[in-house]
């Protein structure tokens, strides 16, 4: 998928708060300087659309977090809300998206990826 985005065969969207979460994990694994370099490199050189949170997205993500606080992280809630609103696939690397009640995920198209080391 990353090669398809790089080759502009498809378009990738990343919520800006996801980059904060990525920075946090990179920092824990490789240190502050490496995290900084990798995130800046991604922003500057990878052709994705960086998405701001708008009011409807904030409210939808907040509702998801209220309803599923134990099962979903803030990043999950924001990403799921965006994907549902835009009717796009939710790409994730987690082994399992926790089952949550109601029909929230019924309309969500989930694509799971496995990265080396998982």
MARVO-316283 format. One record per residue: x, y, z of N, C-alpha, C, O, CB in turn; residue in one letter. Coordinates in steps of 0.001 Angstrom, whole numbers, plus 500000, padded with zeros to 6 digits. Atoms other than C-alpha are relative to their C-alpha. Glycine has a CB too. Example, Ala and Ser with C-alpha at 12.3 -4.5 7.8 and 13.67 -1.06 7.14 Angstrom:
<recs>
500890498810500000512300495500507800500900501200500000501936501181500665499008500027501246a/499180498810499940513670498940507140499230501090500730499739502198500899500414500462498585s/
</recs>
This chain:
<recs>
500815498822500000500000500000500000500873501263500000500572502228499297499065499986501199x/499117498834499924502811502419500847500608500293498625500755501455498246501120499770501048x/499459499799501346504311501864497381498952500594499074499274501425498224500516498680499426x/501080499448500816500932502593495794499783501481500303499522502271499396498700499217500234x/500125498586499635500697505860497721501173500781499430500996501856498858499930500173501539x/498805499345500536504276506743496777499899500190498484500296501224497948501252499182500345x/500158499932501454503481505989493132498735500728499576498415500795498389499994498613499421x/501224499237500217500282508019493457498926499204499266498136499757498500500313501253499228x/501058500859500530498136505036492446498774500043500893497666499715500469500495498560499858x/501103499784499067496021505704495511500398501136500927501561501537500973499659498697500809x/499762498848499132495701508495498029499940499545501455499069498761501829498962501131499731x/499976500315498580496579508212501709499649501228500827500043502347500497501371499459500408x/500395498932499094495099510287504504500481499638501395500320498499501832498457500227499976x/499518500224498644496649510659507955499496501146500870499738502317500575501566499896500044x/500415498980499038495035512479510848501246500498500723502094499702501126498941499436501017x/498817499432499367497572514839512365500275499421501390501439499192501717499850501492500098x/499704500602498692497122513410515901500633498605499911501308498174500845498731499914500811x/499376501315500185498169510002514523501521500165499943502261499301500413499471499308498701x/498555499757500052501591511514513840500591500228501387501740499869501645500296501201499112x/499558499823498612501841512513517498500180498631500656501173498386501341498978500864500806x/499924501359499444501131508904518495501186499242499408501904498549500129498688499228499731x/498864500657500646503657507619515951501316500519500577502227499739500855499960500224498476x/498800499397499412506269510053517292500272499390501372501405499019501678499843501539500114x/499868500560498656505634508780520829500587498582499952501505498260500705498631499984500708x/499518501384500082506172505147519819501417499934499420502247499158499893499043499153499142x/498646499965500558509214505920517673501012500475501038502122499949501122500047500912498768x/499123499459498965510715507919520522500336498928501034501483498792501459499345501214500683x/499786501067499023510252505031522926500904498895499471501672498294500223498676499410500417x/499210501075500608511850502590520492501402500440499587502372499704499773499275499460498797x/498732499591500614514620504655518900500576501300500537501676501693500149499816500132498539x/499498498760499429514981507860520884499407501234499338498820501174498257501495500042499891x/500594498732500405513968511477520504500474500465498625499656500838497784500313501058501026x/499472499513501281516263512410517613499518499155498829499164499690497778501523500014500029x/500466500887501065515301509373515552498516500221499722498098500259498565500256498532500371x/501432499747500173511586509992516161499782501302499249498972501367498325499283500045501362x/500120498707500658511968513614515148500345499885498512499608500375497658500909501032500683x/499555500128501392513863512732511974499000499203499169498694499579498037501378499331499940x/500915500854500759511442509989510934498659500670499746498111500554498649499783498695500732x/501285499331500183508284512019511477500139501174499032499295501353498153499447500485501353x/499775498882500923509694515103509736500202499468498580499652500023497628501230500844500444x/499776500607501319510888512917506852498679499531499391498432499748498205500985498814500109x/501297500477500486507443511345506543499151501171499524498598501132498425499258499216501101x/500824498835500338505663514717506550500494500666498715499697501031497850500005501016501159x/499441499265501136508017516270504013500070499190498713500011499756497621501366500482500344x/499692500796501190508522513341501654498967498956499605499123498306498572501275499326500204x/500979501032500326505486511091501706498708500677499572498166501490500321499756499046501210x/501144499273500555502543512180499536498645499599500597497797499023499914499959499794498519x/501294500246499360499711511843502039499339501338500300499996502376500382500165499157501304x/500759498826499604496993514301502895499938499995501524499442499039502120498557500010499357x/500072499882498548497359515473506506498673500653500355498349501732499860501205500824500569x/501373499596499711493895515872508008499912500631501387500365500061502379499048498793499900x/500292499331498731492918518365510705498682499463500566497841498942499833499930501549499809x/501269500351499373490176517614513185499061501195499897499408502299500317500201499574501486x/500999498943500032487053519648512495498932499686501050498965498628501679499369500139498572x/500991500160498933484070520077514793499195498706499890499088497996500890499058501173499994x/500748501259500068481942517175513456500861498774500317500399497830500958499392499845498625x/499106501123499732484953514852513585500331499909501491500373498813502051501292500137499177x/499740499971498551485773515917517159498811499432500762498983498632501682500298501444500477x/501205500463499294482187515294518250499751498518499782499376497811500717498781500793499547x/500197501425500272481945511905516533501042499156500737500708498134501337500070499728498485x/498940500732499296485314510764517923499755500021501508499969499018502189501385500604499676x/500309499903498572484316512017521375498874499068500402498924498445501463499635501423500363x/501119500914499726481061510076521209500482498544500019500101497764500892498882500179498940x/499443501357500022482942506912520229500800499718501268500701498629501834500888499803498761x/499185500199498795485351507405523151499105499853501217499374499015502078500984501172500201x/500946500128498878482448507927525582499362498612500025499235497989501078498901501081499906x/500712501275500099480704504801524337500918498789500175500472497738500636499298499911498665x/499103501164500042483785502562524110501358500306500644502404499921500123500204499544498547x/498759499531499361486348504029526523500978498871500297502187499041500138499673500725501286x/499103501100499639487717500665527605500578499286498781501638498668498871499266499002500868x/499593500783501165488015499249524086500788500796498967501612500227498250498793499416499349x/499384499217501066489177502148521898500857501133500544500474501815501495498936500559499084x/499138498876499644492050504598522190499450501268499355498566501203498500501472499742499554x/500394498745500642491629508270521313500328499964498506499525500394497677500706501198500674x/499587500070501406493549507650518079499054499107499217498663499454498102501445499479499879x/500977500874500655491249504735517204498704500749499748498154500694498649499733498749500851x/501271499284500119488195506897517847500052501062498916499117501182498124499629500639501327x/499863498966501024489453509758515691500084499377498611499432499836497673501242500863500270x/499806500645501297490532507452512885498726499316499516498371499416498341501133498986500082x/501254500670500364487323505410512934498950501024499588498254500831498592499479499145501174x/500970498951500342485185508566512938500289500559498612499368500755497819500031501135501049x/499632499470501314487105509911509939499660498998498893499065499366497880501500500345499962x/500237501014501029486903506646507995498505499781499760498078499606498619500663498679500397x/501442500143500172483181506292508645499420501193499254498591501025498360499313499844501357x/500528498796500644482498509871507613500355500047498511499523500395497674500535501248500704x/499532499902501386484562509663504427499774498721499200500056498671498002501466500345499983x/500243501302500631483580506050503667501276499463499341501275499052498180498868500113498954x/498723500528500463487216505003503322500440498876500928499930498732502039501075501116499936x/499492501120499215489109501975504567500794500482501204501486501498501145500865499096499134x/499236499760498771490555501954508088501169499026499989500988497827500199499107499821501299x/498808500849500031494120500653507801500633499994501381500813501041502003501018500492498926x/499462500125498651495624499329510998501042498904500051501087498025499190498884499719501007x/498977501019499821498529497278512253499765499166501247500501498214501508501362500639500063x/500278500785498801496997496010515470499534498610499593498926498430498537498936500698500889x/500375501366500324496443492288515576498490499808500016497959498991499264500652499040500967x/501443500181499877492802492660516564499376501310500451499782501886501460499660498854500994x/500775498849499557490432495578516720498980499446500984498157498599500637499308500771498786x/500846500536498952488633494974519965498530500068499605498071501063499044500232500752501301x/501435500020500284485006493968519583499315501028500887499561501087502091499396498577500227x/500747499019499233482734496766520643498518499816499723498139499388498632500454501440499657x/501431500199500189478980496701521153499411500988498992500085501911498534499280500129501328x/500765499171500935476399498308518891500441499693498570501086498673498324500185501517500318x/499661500247501400476845498605515148501067500955499492501156501191498287498763500113499137x/498992499007500383479722501101515140500912499478498898501180500190497930500833500402501213x/499043500531500959482061498840513211499340499302498819500029498870497895500924499049500686x/500714500689501068479386497339510979500257500651498641500328499958497626498503499982500295x/499798499276501250479983500024508346501468500351499749501794500988498748499172501262500004x/498578499685500119483744500279508874500699498904499206500590497721499528500651500163501398x/499219500948500795485937498643506252501420499979500558502162500949500407499993500384498472x/498709500119499332489026497405508117500970499211499128500641498136498625499841499326501377x/498932500685500708492267496482506367501152499865500994501680500865501480500436500777498685x/498927500243499028494874494873508628501312499757499270501370499065498253499658498795500913x/498651500156500542498579495065507908500886499401501078500708499670502266500574501361499499x/499008500537499080501402493126509485501351500557499588501783500391498448500003498431500002x/498677499449500248504729494889509756501017499028500574500704498265501488500159501428500625x/498960500873499460507994493069510341500191500313501471500200501476501873501334500167499224x/499842499813498562508492492538514039498701499784500752498704499755501983500529501381500288x/501270500265499316504811491906514767499680498542499928498650498110500445498861500818499397x/
</recs>
